[in-house]
């Protein structure tokens, strides 16, 4: 079976209650739940949360919350992989065993069903352990700058000062939307990034990580440009 797991703990510090804060007329988490349902990829859509209110909102949006995540997996330092592994272990112990599992972040309002389907196709076609969303950096990372303590500027790699931007290798980063993976890769806590993972390329205009109030405002502005007036 194919399982979607949406991690959504209740302890967000920089944007309080961000997983259920209204965004575009819905609780933020609703966008991920609805995209997962619309994709037709999943036999089950589970929200992994430690928070009763988030659980209620998730159920109202059509997801299942069959357990509350334990406190030791709900602090500021717990990564994504152990949370997905925990949900998968619960699934395998209580119902049909899952073969393909997709982690979808709760704060991914631009995730769309077609990209989730494409991610599953790429996972299968490449026979990778993981397939996850990536997008390109807007500027060449080889020409990145640092600001020193005295407010002076220097290049991370001064050797690239004379290199034309079109001659530099394009660089990519995690788009922070979804991560398809094979069950055994999640259960063995295999690292997400590496040669065993394939990319699902997204355009930059559909990507916005949401960690700070500034990120949230930028996402709102992006959303407004996408909705017909």
C-alpha positions as a printed Julia matrix, in Angstrom:
229×3 Matrix{Float64}:
   0.0    0.0     0.0
   0.98   3.64   -0.38
   0.97   5.88    2.65
   1.11   9.67    3.02
   2.43  11.03    6.29
   2.07  14.73    7.1
   4.18  15.75   10.13
   2.56  18.58   12.09
   3.75  19.12   15.64
   2.16  21.78   17.79
   5.24  23.57   19.1
   6.15  26.01   16.34
   8.03  28.93   17.9
   8.68  31.48   15.13
   5.16  31.27   13.7
   2.88  30.06   16.52
   0.31  27.45   15.43
   1.54  27.76   11.85
   0.31  24.31   10.82
  -3.32  25.35   11.31
  -3.03  29.11   10.88
  -5.39  30.36    8.14
  -3.75  30.66    4.73
  -5.66  31.39    1.55
  -8.98  30.67    3.21
  -8.0   27.31    4.69
  -5.97  26.06    7.64
  -2.42  25.78    6.33
  -2.31  21.98    6.7
  -5.42  21.64    4.52
  -3.43  22.41    1.36
  -1.22  19.36    1.9
  -4.11  17.09    2.87
  -6.19  18.1    -0.16
  -3.27  17.74   -2.59
  -2.58  14.26   -1.25
  -6.23  13.27   -1.64
  -6.51  14.78   -5.12
  -3.38  12.96   -6.32
  -5.05   9.56   -5.99
  -1.67   8.15   -4.95
  -2.51   7.1    -1.43
  -4.43   4.36    0.3
  -4.18   6.29    3.54
  -3.33   9.89    4.53
  -2.08  10.18    8.11
  -1.2   13.31   10.04
   1.46  12.74   12.7
   0.97  15.27   15.48
   1.33  15.63   19.21
  -1.37  18.3    19.34
  -5.09  17.65   19.92
  -6.25  20.81   18.11
  -4.14  20.03   15.04
  -5.57  16.5    15.1
  -9.11  17.86   15.09
  -8.39  20.22   12.19
  -6.68  17.45   10.21
  -9.63  15.1    10.65
 -12.04  17.84    9.59
 -10.0   18.23    6.38
 -10.2   14.52    5.58
  -6.99  13.08    7.01
  -6.63  10.35    9.6
  -4.95  10.86   12.96
  -4.87   7.33   14.4
  -2.3    8.15   17.1
  -0.74  11.11   18.88
   2.99  11.39   18.36
   5.04  10.78   21.51
   6.76  13.72   23.2
  10.25  12.38   22.48
   9.53  12.79   18.74
   7.93  16.23   19.08
  10.69  18.53   20.27
  12.65  21.18   18.37
  15.48  18.78   17.53
  13.65  15.78   16.1
  14.2   15.41   12.37
  11.77  14.31    9.7
  13.1   10.8     9.18
  12.4    9.39   12.68
   8.9   10.91   12.59
   8.08   9.19    9.3
   9.66   5.94   10.5
   7.5    6.07   13.64
   4.3    6.53   11.6
   5.34   3.72    9.25
   6.09   1.39   12.15
   2.64   2.16   13.56
   1.04   1.47   10.19
   2.85  -1.83    9.73
   1.94  -2.99   13.23
  -1.74  -2.04   13.02
  -2.81  -2.42    9.39
  -1.57  -3.4     5.93
   2.16  -2.95    5.45
   3.15   0.1     3.42
   5.6   -0.23    0.53
   5.87   3.38   -0.67
   5.61   6.29    1.75
   5.46  10.0     1.03
   6.22  12.64    3.63
   4.35  15.84    2.78
   5.13  18.89    4.86
   2.19  20.59    6.56
   3.37  24.04    5.49
   3.52  23.44    1.75
   0.59  25.43    0.33
   1.93  25.24   -3.23
   2.21  21.45   -3.38
   0.02  20.09   -6.16
  -1.38  16.66   -6.92
   0.38  16.39  -10.29
   3.8   16.82   -8.66
   3.02  14.14   -6.09
   2.09  11.76   -8.92
   5.25  12.72  -10.8
   7.32  12.03   -7.71
   5.91   8.52   -7.44
   6.65   7.9   -11.11
  10.24   9.08  -10.68
  10.73   6.92   -7.59
   9.65   3.87   -9.57
  11.35   4.69  -12.86
  14.73   5.43  -11.28
  14.47   2.66   -8.68
  15.83   5.15   -6.17
  15.28   4.88   -2.43
  13.9    8.42   -2.32
  12.52  10.99   -4.76
  12.01  14.48   -3.4
  11.17  17.99   -4.56
  14.01  20.34   -5.47
  14.3   23.72   -7.12
  17.18  25.8    -8.44
  18.91  28.64   -6.62
  18.02  32.03   -8.06
  21.67  33.15   -8.02
  24.9   31.2    -8.5
  26.0   29.82   -5.15
  29.64  30.0    -6.29
  29.41  33.81   -6.09
  27.91  33.88   -2.58
  29.0   36.59   -0.14
  29.46  36.68    3.6
  29.12  39.74    5.83
  31.82  39.82    8.47
  31.45  41.05   12.03
  32.77  44.46   11.01
  30.08  44.72    8.28
  32.65  44.27    5.5
  31.88  41.89    2.63
  33.92  39.01    1.23
  33.27  36.16   -1.19
  33.06  32.59    0.02
  35.1   31.66   -3.05
  37.07  34.66   -4.37
  38.41  32.53   -7.25
  34.97  32.79   -8.87
  34.93  36.6    -9.06
  35.87  36.69  -12.75
  33.77  33.68  -13.77
  30.69  34.51  -15.8
  27.47  33.36  -14.13
  26.45  31.38  -17.23
  29.66  29.36  -16.93
  28.94  28.24  -13.37
  27.25  24.94  -12.61
  23.6   25.28  -11.65
  22.86  24.41   -8.03
  19.7   23.04   -6.44
  18.15  22.93   -3.0
  15.45  21.0    -1.18
  12.09  22.55   -2.03
  10.59  21.5     1.32
   7.37  20.05   -0.1
   7.44  16.26   -0.28
   9.68  13.21   -0.03
   8.71   9.9    -1.57
  10.58   6.93   -0.18
  10.59   3.18   -0.07
   9.46   1.77    3.25
  12.75   0.05    4.02
  14.67   3.28    3.4
  12.53   5.14    5.95
  12.65   2.3     8.47
  16.44   2.03    8.34
  16.67   5.83    8.78
  18.6    6.2     5.54
  19.77   9.74    4.82
  17.55  11.58    2.36
  20.3   13.35    0.41
  22.71  11.32   -1.65
  23.14   9.25   -4.83
  20.33   6.92   -3.73
  17.82   9.8    -4.08
  16.27  11.17   -7.28
  15.1   14.72   -7.91
  11.61  16.0    -8.67
  12.31  19.43  -10.13
   9.85  22.23   -9.34
   9.81  25.78  -10.73
  10.95  28.43   -8.26
   7.62  30.28   -8.41
   5.93  27.29   -6.75
   8.41  26.99   -3.89
   8.47  28.88   -0.6
   9.79  27.41    2.62
   7.81  28.82    5.56
   9.83  29.11    8.74
   9.62  32.81    9.67
   6.97  35.57    9.56
   8.78  37.0     6.54
   8.48  33.64    4.77
   4.76  33.56    5.57
   4.2   37.04    4.14
   6.12  36.17    0.99
   4.0   33.01    0.58
   0.83  35.1     0.95
   2.01  37.46   -1.78
   2.86  34.53   -4.04
  -0.56  33.02   -3.4
  -2.31  36.27   -4.26
  -0.65  36.34   -7.68
  -1.92  32.83   -8.41
  -5.56  33.35   -7.49
  -7.79  35.04  -10.12
  -9.34  38.29   -8.87
